[in-house]
Amino acid sequence: MKYVIVLILCLLGSYLFQIGCSVENYTSSILLRDLTARLSYGVKGIITYDKSNTIFTVEGIDNNVLHLSDAEDCYVEDFKPYLRPMSSMTEEEIFEQKSRMRHEGYFVNPLYFHTIEEFDYLNSIHVDYRGLIERGLALEASEGMYDIKE
C-alpha cells in the first residue's frame, strides 16, 4: 500500500512539474480559493510561524496576502484556518443542506453540490467540504468556535 501512495505522489509531482506548477503553489491555490469563498463569514485561523497560537480572523485578501485582525499581514501559505469536519454537522444543518439540494422536486447526491447557494451555506457554517483538514491545510475547529446564526 505504501508503494502505491508513493507512486501516486510521484506521478502527481511529475504532472505538476510538467504543467509548471509546484505542489506548494497548488496547495496555496486551493487554500486561497477556499479562504476567498469564506471571507464574508469571518473565517478564523492561526499563523503557522507564530508560536503563541493566537487565533486571528481573516479580514481581507490581496493577491496572496491575508489581512488579519490584530496582526500583521501574512501569506496564505503561512495561515491555517479552523474548519469543521463534515461529520460535525448537526441534524439541523444536514436538514438545511438537504433542503438546498432539492432540484425540481428531486434530491441530489449530498456529495454533489451544484449551486452557489449550497456552497455559500457550507462556507457560512465553516464546514470543510474540500478535505483541507485531511491535507494538513486546515485545523479542526473546536465545538463552539464559530457562533453560527442563521
Contacts in CASP RR format, 6 or more apart in sequence:
PFRMAT RR
TARGET T0000
AUTHOR 0000-0000-0000
METHOD contacts of the structure
MODEL  1
MKYVIVLILCLLGSYLFQIGCSVENYTSSILLRDLTARLSYGVKGIITYD
KSNTIFTVEGIDNNVLHLSDAEDCYVEDFKPYLRPMSSMTEEEIFEQKSR
MRHEGYFVNPLYFHTIEEFDYLNSIHVDYRGLIERGLALEASEGMYDIKE
12 23 0 8 1.000
13 23 0 8 1.000
16 22 0 8 1.000
16 23 0 8 1.000
16 26 0 8 1.000
24 77 0 8 1.000
27 77 0 8 1.000
27 135 0 8 1.000
27 137 0 8 1.000
28 64 0 8 1.000
28 76 0 8 1.000
28 77 0 8 1.000
30 130 0 8 1.000
30 132 0 8 1.000
30 135 0 8 1.000
30 137 0 8 1.000
31 76 0 8 1.000
31 77 0 8 1.000
31 79 0 8 1.000
31 81 0 8 1.000
31 132 0 8 1.000
31 137 0 8 1.000
31 138 0 8 1.000
32 61 0 8 1.000
32 64 0 8 1.000
32 76 0 8 1.000
34 81 0 8 1.000
34 130 0 8 1.000
34 132 0 8 1.000
35 43 0 8 1.000
35 58 0 8 1.000
35 61 0 8 1.000
35 66 0 8 1.000
35 76 0 8 1.000
35 79 0 8 1.000
35 81 0 8 1.000
36 61 0 8 1.000
37 119 0 8 1.000
37 123 0 8 1.000
38 58 0 8 1.000
38 81 0 8 1.000
38 123 0 8 1.000
38 126 0 8 1.000
39 58 0 8 1.000
39 60 0 8 1.000
39 61 0 8 1.000
41 123 0 8 1.000
41 124 0 8 1.000
41 126 0 8 1.000
42 57 0 8 1.000
42 58 0 8 1.000
43 57 0 8 1.000
43 58 0 8 1.000
43 81 0 8 1.000
43 82 0 8 1.000
43 83 0 8 1.000
43 126 0 8 1.000
44 55 0 8 1.000
44 56 0 8 1.000
44 57 0 8 1.000
44 58 0 8 1.000
44 81 0 8 1.000
44 82 0 8 1.000
44 141 0 8 1.000
44 145 0 8 1.000
44 146 0 8 1.000
45 55 0 8 1.000
45 56 0 8 1.000
45 57 0 8 1.000
45 58 0 8 1.000
45 79 0 8 1.000
45 80 0 8 1.000
45 81 0 8 1.000
45 82 0 8 1.000
45 139 0 8 1.000
46 53 0 8 1.000
46 54 0 8 1.000
46 55 0 8 1.000
46 56 0 8 1.000
46 79 0 8 1.000
46 80 0 8 1.000
46 82 0 8 1.000
46 139 0 8 1.000
47 54 0 8 1.000
47 56 0 8 1.000
47 68 0 8 1.000
47 71 0 8 1.000
47 74 0 8 1.000
47 78 0 8 1.000
47 79 0 8 1.000
48 78 0 8 1.000
48 79 0 8 1.000
48 80 0 8 1.000
49 78 0 8 1.000
50 71 0 8 1.000
54 70 0 8 1.000
54 71 0 8 1.000
55 82 0 8 1.000
56 68 0 8 1.000
56 69 0 8 1.000
56 70 0 8 1.000
56 71 0 8 1.000
57 68 0 8 1.000
57 69 0 8 1.000
58 66 0 8 1.000
58 67 0 8 1.000
58 68 0 8 1.000
58 79 0 8 1.000
58 81 0 8 1.000
59 67 0 8 1.000
59 68 0 8 1.000
59 69 0 8 1.000
60 66 0 8 1.000
60 67 0 8 1.000
61 67 0 8 1.000
61 76 0 8 1.000
64 75 0 8 1.000
64 76 0 8 1.000
64 77 0 8 1.000
65 73 0 8 1.000
65 74 0 8 1.000
65 75 0 8 1.000
65 76 0 8 1.000
66 73 0 8 1.000
66 74 0 8 1.000
66 75 0 8 1.000
66 76 0 8 1.000
66 79 0 8 1.000
67 73 0 8 1.000
68 74 0 8 1.000
68 79 0 8 1.000
80 136 0 8 1.000
80 137 0 8 1.000
80 138 0 8 1.000
80 139 0 8 1.000
81 132 0 8 1.000
81 138 0 8 1.000
81 139 0 8 1.000
82 126 0 8 1.000
82 138 0 8 1.000
82 139 0 8 1.000
82 140 0 8 1.000
82 141 0 8 1.000
82 142 0 8 1.000
82 145 0 8 1.000
83 126 0 8 1.000
83 127 0 8 1.000
83 128 0 8 1.000
83 132 0 8 1.000
83 133 0 8 1.000
83 138 0 8 1.000
83 139 0 8 1.000
83 140 0 8 1.000
83 141 0 8 1.000
84 125 0 8 1.000
84 126 0 8 1.000
84 127 0 8 1.000
84 128 0 8 1.000
84 140 0 8 1.000
84 141 0 8 1.000
84 146 0 8 1.000
85 127 0 8 1.000
85 128 0 8 1.000
85 133 0 8 1.000
85 140 0 8 1.000
86 127 0 8 1.000
86 128 0 8 1.000
86 129 0 8 1.000
88 127 0 8 1.000
88 143 0 8 1.000
89 97 0 8 1.000
89 125 0 8 1.000
89 127 0 8 1.000
93 125 0 8 1.000
93 127 0 8 1.000
96 121 0 8 1.000
96 150 0 8 1.000
97 110 0 8 1.000
97 118 0 8 1.000
97 121 0 8 1.000
97 122 0 8 1.000
98 107 0 8 1.000
98 110 0 8 1.000
100 115 0 8 1.000
100 117 0 8 1.000
100 118 0 8 1.000
100 121 0 8 1.000
101 107 0 8 1.000
101 108 0 8 1.000
101 110 0 8 1.000
101 113 0 8 1.000
101 118 0 8 1.000
103 114 0 8 1.000
108 114 0 8 1.000
113 119 0 8 1.000
113 122 0 8 1.000
113 129 0 8 1.000
119 129 0 8 1.000
122 129 0 8 1.000
124 148 0 8 1.000
125 146 0 8 1.000
125 148 0 8 1.000
126 141 0 8 1.000
126 146 0 8 1.000
126 148 0 8 1.000
128 138 0 8 1.000
131 138 0 8 1.000
132 138 0 8 1.000
133 139 0 8 1.000
133 140 0 8 1.000
END
